[in-house]
Amino acid sequence: MICADLARDGTFVLPPFYAEHGIVSTLDVIIKNKDGHPWGVLEIDNPKRHIYDEHDINFVTGFANVLAEAVNSSKRNDDIEAGLLLMRDMVSDRDRLLASQARLLSEKAILAQELQHRVRNNLQLVYGMLNRHLQYPDEGSATVNIATIARRVLILARVYDHLLGTGLTRTIDFGAYLMSLCDSFRDLERTGSRDIDLTCEYKPLMLDLDTATVLGLVVAELISNSYLHAFPVGWGAIRVSLPERASGEEAEIEFADNGVGFIDVNHNKRHGIGLVRRLMEQIDGSAKLQSDGGTVWTLKFPAPLFSSESDAAD
């Protein structure tokens, strides 16, 4: 755009600084970006009337092209720098992912070894239970003895269901496991001639697998005893409760039935009393029994607070 005399050309709407600087003649050339779109304007002004010729136009156009190339180069440099930063971030992310994958593979290998170790130990535990029944048979029939062993095997199976269902971890939510255990007993003990109500109340509690396994065996033993001995008339109620932990390092399970009850005799091999107490000793816990118009057990045990438990509470 060329104008030799702005005062005589009324087609322009000029900003105030033209008059302030006494601009009379002007030459404007568009600065284009690499796509050909306008990026800016290079302008030459003169306080005197001047006729701009072809040489002026070529000079200003050439300078505008130099500016355009500088602008495009600067943008390319910015794009290259941004690309390099993105590549560095991608490499860092890849390194973090590879390191995380290596840690996970190592942890899974260790956990798989622990799982094999627990399977072996728990099979030995079942073997020991069978031997114990041979040495100290209950007053019931062989069918009752086999059913008792079957219940204990069921408990171990439930532990591994939860273990594998949570991705092979070192801890499980014992509350959810306890509910699953009660559900299994309802299905196992459901008969047409008996009306026994089994309820389970719980709060989430993360426990290591060894502690969860032992407590599962204890609760299963108590439920089995109640089903077998507490309700000779064929009806009653059993309640298993895992309340909110009372302190930061200890938790408890409350077990109760409204059956006929029984007398606690030291070293009693009937009703699983001795087994319950031996199992609780394995995890540095305690078992308190009250039998007055029913049976009430209070099981207390160490329960360190795991980080996943606080995450689950959130």
Summary of the structure (lengths in Angstrom):
residues: 314
radius of gyration: 41.7
end to end distance: 67.8
largest distance: 126.1
contacts: 844
relative contact order: 0.07
helix: 54%
strand: 20%
